[in-house]
Amino acid sequence: MTGLAAYVFLSLTAHVLGPTKYASISVLWSVVFVVGPGVFLPLQQILTHEFAYRRAKKLGARPVAYRATLIAGFLVLFLLICIWTTTPELKKYLFSGSTELVIGFALALIGYSMLYLVFGILTGSGRFGYFAIGQSLDGLLRVLICIILAIVGIKSAGPYGIVFGVVPAIVAIVIFVPNLHLLKAGPPVDSRAMSTSLTWLIIGSVGSQLLVNGSVISFKILSTHIDQAQVGSFIAGVVIARIPLFLFGAIQSTLLPQLSTHSHAGEYRRLNRSIILTSVLVAIIGVLCTLGIFMIGPWALKIVFGHRFVLGRATMSILAGTISIYMLAMVAAQGLIALGKAAYSAIGWIIGSLVFLGLLFNSCSLLTRIELAYLSATIASFIAE
């Protein structure tokens, strides 16, 4: 449901705005999912890990939630200051001069800080039903509001960016209020150990999100004004190529809690078996989706986003294959995190990011550079993980 809602939102905005204006709203999407999950998903992982552990030991986890919320507050404040001080640059290089998209960016970071905290509490407490409701609402509510904007004739990117930003906070409040009873008093948290683990998780998370979204952001920054339609088509192609990644989201949401449970219980054979089975499943999904995109990708691009969006079959196949390798790297990273080796996972994503930056600047065309950098960097991270 989450993946489908994301496609509807992006498809709707593409049809309403066209390739040039769509480039800005899709870059907002990419930047938010570099910084948002990059910074706040580790807090969800920490909360999932600690709540699951304390639930198994019949201990309350309110101190963990309090500490994570405090850290999230400081991170949000820091990010908002960064956005405020770099607003002119963000408007110039990413958001085509739109102040509304900068505001949407700031609102989205606040909202996703809240949502990932709630998700961590819910998954760590075994409340996967509410977690699924939250994921679905995050997509469906955004689509519903955007349909209303389209019906009333809004054809500028700014309002859609604002909608994108406000929805996560609303969803976080809706799904958290019925679960306040999960915050039970318990023993204090080891702040030093939590901070060390969180630091490595954030480094790894930002690295992984930068890797998967770096092609979109770099294309937008390095392109000229006359290339904006091509940027919009490329980003739309990336969205089509990410079909397996949206499917992987359903697997990933339960993978870390499962692996963490095996790790805490010392059941390393079961942990290894889970990683192998998940990797096989992910590989099958990746191969099938890549073949499907090779056969019908360009046609699907025009159907989903409109006839003005054009991208070659080879480019779309490379993007889909790269996403498949990225998913396998993510499975390996979840295993390392479950084993308490977040630092090793972070180093793998750092290596990939460095490879991406190193290959981005050469004498080839911009599209070829990004394809080469994206594929090579993902392979490097997969090997390192």
C-alpha positions as CSV (number, residue, x, y, z in Angstrom):
1,M,0.0,0.0,0.0
2,T,2.8,2.4,0.9
3,G,4.6,1.8,-2.4
4,L,1.4,2.1,-4.4
5,A,0.5,5.4,-2.7
6,A,3.9,6.8,-3.5
7,Y,3.5,5.9,-7.1
8,V,0.1,7.5,-7.3
9,F,1.4,10.7,-5.6
10,L,4.4,11.0,-8.0
11,S,2.4,10.0,-11.0
12,L,-0.3,12.6,-10.2
13,T,2.1,15.4,-9.7
14,A,3.9,14.5,-12.9
15,H,0.7,14.6,-14.9
16,V,-0.3,17.9,-13.3
17,L,3.1,19.7,-13.4
18,G,4.9,18.3,-16.4
19,P,8.6,17.2,-16.7
20,T,10.2,20.5,-15.8
21,K,8.2,21.4,-12.7
22,Y,8.0,17.7,-11.7
23,A,11.8,17.7,-11.4
24,S,11.6,20.0,-8.4
25,I,9.0,18.1,-6.5
26,S,10.7,14.8,-7.1
27,V,14.0,16.2,-6.0
28,L,12.2,17.3,-2.8
29,W,11.1,13.7,-2.4
30,S,14.7,12.5,-2.8
31,V,16.3,15.0,-0.5
32,V,13.7,14.3,2.2
33,F,14.4,10.6,2.0
34,V,18.2,11.2,2.2
35,V,18.0,13.4,5.3
36,G,14.7,12.1,6.9
37,P,15.4,8.4,7.0
38,G,19.1,9.0,6.9
39,V,19.0,10.8,10.2
40,F,15.8,9.5,11.9
41,L,15.6,5.9,10.7
42,P,18.5,5.0,13.1
43,L,16.4,6.3,16.0
44,Q,13.6,3.9,14.9
45,Q,16.2,1.0,14.7
46,I,17.5,1.9,18.2
47,L,14.0,2.0,19.6
48,T,13.0,-1.2,17.9
49,H,16.1,-3.0,19.2
50,E,15.7,-1.7,22.8
51,F,11.9,-2.1,23.1
52,A,12.1,-5.6,21.7
53,Y,14.9,-6.5,24.2
54,R,13.1,-4.9,27.2
55,R,9.8,-6.5,26.2
56,A,11.5,-9.9,26.2
57,K,13.0,-9.2,29.7
58,K,9.6,-7.7,30.9
59,L,11.2,-4.3,31.5
60,G,9.7,-0.9,30.8
61,A,11.2,1.1,28.0
62,R,10.0,4.7,28.7
63,P,13.6,5.9,29.5
64,V,14.7,4.7,26.0
65,A,11.8,6.6,24.3
66,Y,12.6,9.7,26.3
67,R,16.3,9.7,25.4
68,A,15.5,9.0,21.7
69,T,13.0,11.9,21.7
70,L,15.5,14.2,23.2
71,I,18.1,13.3,20.6
72,A,15.6,13.7,17.8
73,G,14.7,17.2,19.1
74,F,18.3,18.3,19.0
75,L,18.8,16.8,15.5
76,V,15.7,18.5,14.2
77,L,16.8,21.9,15.6
78,F,20.2,21.5,14.0
79,L,18.7,20.6,10.6
80,L,16.3,23.5,10.7
81,I,19.1,25.9,11.3
82,C,21.0,24.4,8.4
83,I,17.9,24.8,6.1
84,W,17.5,28.4,7.3
85,T,21.1,29.3,6.6
86,T,21.2,27.6,3.2
87,T,17.8,28.6,1.9
88,P,19.1,30.7,-1.0
89,E,21.3,27.7,-2.2
90,L,18.5,25.2,-1.8
91,K,16.2,27.4,-3.8
92,K,18.8,27.9,-6.6
93,Y,20.2,24.4,-7.0
94,L,17.4,22.1,-5.9
95,F,14.0,23.7,-5.8
96,S,13.9,26.0,-8.9
97,G,13.5,29.1,-6.8
98,S,10.5,27.8,-4.8
99,T,10.3,29.0,-1.1
100,E,7.3,26.7,-0.6
101,L,9.4,23.7,-1.4
102,V,12.0,24.7,1.2
103,I,9.2,25.1,3.7
104,G,7.9,21.6,2.7
105,F,11.4,20.3,3.2
106,A,11.6,21.7,6.8
107,L,8.1,20.4,7.6
108,A,8.9,16.9,6.3
109,L,11.9,16.6,8.5
110,I,9.9,17.6,11.6
111,G,7.2,15.2,10.6
112,Y,9.4,12.2,9.9
113,S,11.4,12.7,13.1
114,M,8.1,12.2,14.9
115,L,6.9,9.3,12.6
116,Y,10.1,7.3,12.9
117,L,10.1,7.6,16.7
118,V,6.6,6.2,16.8
119,F,7.4,3.5,14.3
120,G,10.3,2.4,16.5
121,I,8.1,2.1,19.6
122,L,5.4,0.2,17.7
123,T,7.7,-2.3,16.0
124,G,9.8,-2.9,19.1
125,S,6.5,-3.5,21.0
126,G,5.2,-5.9,18.4
127,R,2.4,-3.6,17.3
128,F,2.8,-4.2,13.6
129,G,-0.8,-3.6,12.9
130,Y,-0.5,0.1,13.9
131,F,2.8,0.3,12.1
132,A,1.1,-0.9,8.9
133,I,-1.7,1.5,9.4
134,G,0.8,4.4,9.8
135,Q,2.7,3.5,6.7
136,S,-0.6,3.3,4.7
137,L,-1.9,6.5,6.1
138,D,1.3,8.3,5.3
139,G,0.8,7.5,1.6
140,L,-3.0,7.6,1.3
141,L,-3.5,10.9,3.1
142,R,-0.9,12.6,0.9
143,V,-2.5,11.2,-2.3
144,L,-6.0,12.3,-1.1
145,I,-4.9,15.9,-0.5
146,C,-3.0,16.1,-3.8
147,I,-6.1,14.8,-5.7
148,I,-8.0,17.7,-4.1
149,L,-5.3,20.2,-5.2
150,A,-5.4,18.8,-8.7
151,I,-9.1,19.0,-8.9
152,V,-9.1,22.7,-7.9
153,G,-6.5,23.4,-10.6
154,I,-3.3,23.9,-8.6
155,K,-0.4,23.6,-11.1
156,S,2.6,24.9,-9.2
157,A,4.9,22.6,-7.3
158,G,4.9,24.6,-4.0
159,P,1.5,23.4,-2.6
160,Y,2.3,19.8,-3.3
161,G,5.6,20.2,-1.5
162,I,3.7,21.6,1.6
163,V,1.4,18.6,1.5
164,F,4.3,16.3,1.3
165,G,5.8,18.0,4.4
166,V,2.8,18.1,6.8
167,V,1.3,14.6,6.4
168,P,4.0,12.6,8.4
169,A,3.3,14.6,11.6
170,I,-0.4,14.1,11.3
171,V,0.0,10.4,10.9
172,A,2.5,10.1,13.8
173,I,-0.1,11.7,16.2
174,V,-3.0,9.6,14.9
175,I,-1.2,6.2,15.4
176,F,0.7,7.1,18.6
177,V,-2.2,8.3,20.8
178,P,-3.9,4.9,21.1
179,N,-0.5,3.4,22.1
180,L,0.6,5.7,24.8
181,H,0.3,2.8,27.3
182,L,3.4,1.2,25.7
183,L,5.6,3.8,27.5
184,K,6.1,2.0,30.8
185,A,8.6,3.0,33.5
186,G,11.8,1.0,33.5
187,P,15.5,1.0,34.3
188,P,17.6,3.9,32.9
189,V,19.3,3.6,29.5
190,D,23.1,3.5,29.0
191,S,23.4,6.9,27.3
192,R,27.0,6.4,26.2
193,A,26.4,3.0,24.5
194,M,23.2,4.3,22.9
195,S,25.0,7.4,21.6
196,T,27.9,5.4,20.1
197,S,25.6,3.0,18.4
198,L,23.3,5.8,17.1
199,T,26.3,7.7,15.7
200,W,27.3,4.7,13.5
201,L,23.7,4.0,12.6
202,I,23.2,7.6,11.4
203,I,26.4,7.6,9.4
204,G,25.4,4.3,7.7
205,S,21.8,5.4,7.2
206,V,22.7,8.7,5.6
207,G,25.3,6.9,3.4
208,S,22.8,4.4,2.2
209,Q,20.1,7.0,1.5
210,L,22.6,9.2,-0.2
211,L,23.7,6.3,-2.4
212,V,20.1,5.3,-3.5
213,N,19.0,9.0,-4.0
214,G,22.3,10.5,-5.1
215,S,21.6,9.9,-8.8
216,V,18.5,12.1,-8.6
217,I,20.1,14.9,-6.6
218,S,23.3,15.0,-8.6
219,F,21.4,15.1,-11.9
220,K,19.4,18.1,-10.7
221,I,22.5,20.0,-9.4
222,L,24.8,19.3,-12.4
223,S,22.2,19.8,-15.1
224,T,21.7,23.1,-16.9
225,H,18.4,25.0,-17.2
226,I,17.7,23.6,-20.6
227,D,18.1,20.0,-19.3
228,Q,15.3,20.3,-16.8
229,A,12.8,18.2,-18.9
230,Q,15.4,15.5,-19.2
231,V,16.0,15.7,-15.4
232,G,12.2,15.2,-14.9
233,S,12.2,12.2,-17.2
234,F,15.3,10.6,-15.5
235,I,13.7,11.0,-12.1
236,A,10.5,9.5,-13.3
237,G,12.5,6.6,-14.7
238,V,14.2,6.1,-11.3
239,V,10.7,5.9,-9.7
240,I,9.7,3.2,-12.1
241,A,13.0,1.3,-11.5
242,R,12.3,1.4,-7.8
243,I,9.3,-0.9,-8.0
244,P,11.3,-3.7,-6.3
245,L,12.5,-1.3,-3.6
246,F,8.9,-0.5,-2.6
247,L,8.2,-4.2,-2.4
248,F,11.4,-4.7,-0.3
249,G,10.0,-2.1,2.2
250,A,7.5,-4.6,3.4
251,I,10.3,-7.2,4.0
252,Q,12.7,-4.7,5.6
253,S,10.1,-3.4,8.2
254,T,10.1,-6.9,9.9
255,L,13.6,-8.1,9.1
256,L,15.6,-6.1,11.7
257,P,13.3,-7.0,14.6
258,Q,13.4,-10.7,13.6
259,L,17.2,-10.7,13.3
260,S,17.6,-8.8,16.5
261,T,15.5,-11.3,18.4
262,H,17.7,-14.2,17.0
263,S,20.9,-12.2,18.0
264,H,19.7,-11.5,21.5
265,A,18.8,-15.2,22.0
266,G,22.2,-16.4,20.6
267,E,20.4,-18.2,17.8
268,Y,23.0,-17.5,15.1
269,R,22.1,-20.3,12.9
270,R,18.5,-19.1,12.6
271,L,19.9,-15.6,12.1
272,N,22.1,-16.7,9.2
273,R,19.2,-18.8,7.7
274,S,17.0,-15.7,7.8
275,I,19.6,-13.6,6.0
276,I,20.1,-16.2,3.4
277,L,16.4,-16.8,2.7
278,T,15.7,-13.1,2.6
279,S,18.6,-12.5,0.2
280,V,17.3,-15.3,-2.1
281,L,13.8,-13.8,-2.0
282,V,15.2,-10.3,-2.7
283,A,17.4,-11.5,-5.5
284,I,14.4,-13.2,-7.2
285,I,12.3,-10.1,-6.9
286,G,15.1,-8.0,-8.3
287,V,15.7,-10.2,-11.3
288,L,12.1,-10.4,-12.2
289,C,11.5,-6.7,-11.8
290,T,14.7,-5.9,-13.8
291,L,13.5,-8.1,-16.7
292,G,10.1,-6.6,-16.5
293,I,11.4,-3.1,-16.7
294,F,13.7,-4.1,-19.6
295,M,10.7,-5.3,-21.6
296,I,8.1,-2.6,-20.8
297,G,10.0,0.1,-18.9
298,P,9.8,2.9,-21.5
299,W,6.1,2.1,-22.2
300,A,5.3,2.1,-18.5
301,L,7.0,5.4,-18.0
302,K,4.7,7.1,-20.5
303,I,1.6,5.4,-19.1
304,V,2.3,6.3,-15.5
305,F,3.8,9.8,-15.9
306,G,2.6,10.9,-19.3
307,H,3.8,11.0,-22.9
308,R,6.2,13.9,-22.3
309,F,8.4,11.6,-20.1
310,V,11.0,9.7,-22.3
311,L,13.9,7.5,-21.1
312,G,15.9,4.8,-22.9
313,R,15.4,1.1,-22.2
314,A,19.1,0.6,-21.4
315,T,19.1,3.4,-18.8
316,M,16.0,2.1,-17.1
317,S,17.4,-1.5,-17.0
318,I,20.6,-0.2,-15.4
319,L,18.6,1.7,-12.8
320,A,16.5,-1.4,-12.0
321,G,19.5,-3.7,-11.8
322,T,21.3,-1.2,-9.5
323,I,18.3,-1.1,-7.2
324,S,18.3,-4.9,-7.0
325,I,22.0,-4.9,-5.9
326,Y,21.2,-2.1,-3.4
327,M,18.5,-4.3,-1.8
328,L,20.9,-7.1,-1.3
329,A,23.4,-4.7,0.4
330,M,20.5,-3.6,2.7
331,V,19.8,-7.2,3.8
332,A,23.5,-7.6,4.7
333,A,23.5,-4.3,6.5
334,Q,20.5,-5.3,8.6
335,G,22.4,-8.5,9.6
336,L,25.4,-6.5,10.8
337,I,23.2,-4.1,12.8
338,A,21.4,-7.0,14.5
339,L,24.8,-8.4,15.5
340,G,25.8,-5.0,17.0
341,K,28.2,-4.2,14.2
342,A,26.7,-1.0,12.9
343,A,30.2,0.5,12.4
344,Y,31.0,-2.2,9.8
345,S,27.7,-1.4,8.0
346,A,28.4,2.3,8.0
347,I,31.9,1.8,6.5
348,G,30.3,-0.2,3.7
349,W,28.0,2.7,2.8
350,I,30.8,5.2,3.1
351,I,32.9,3.3,0.6
352,G,30.0,3.3,-1.8
353,S,29.4,7.0,-1.4
354,L,33.1,7.7,-2.1
355,V,33.0,5.6,-5.2
356,F,29.9,7.5,-6.4
357,L,31.5,10.9,-5.9
358,G,34.8,9.7,-7.5
359,L,33.1,8.5,-10.7
360,L,30.7,11.4,-11.0
361,F,33.2,13.8,-12.5
362,N,34.6,12.5,-15.8
363,S,34.5,13.4,-19.4
364,C,31.4,11.3,-20.3
365,S,27.9,12.8,-20.8
366,L,26.0,13.6,-17.6
367,L,23.6,10.7,-17.9
368,T,26.4,8.2,-18.6
369,R,28.4,9.6,-15.6
370,I,25.5,9.1,-13.3
371,E,24.6,5.6,-14.5
372,L,28.3,4.5,-14.1
373,A,28.7,6.1,-10.7
374,Y,25.4,4.8,-9.4
375,L,26.0,1.2,-10.5
376,S,29.6,1.0,-9.5
377,A,29.0,2.6,-6.1
378,T,26.2,0.2,-5.3
379,I,28.3,-2.8,-6.2
380,A,31.1,-1.5,-4.0
381,S,28.8,-1.1,-1.0
382,F,27.3,-4.6,-1.6
383,I,30.8,-6.1,-1.6
384,A,31.8,-4.1,1.5
385,E,28.7,-5.0,3.4
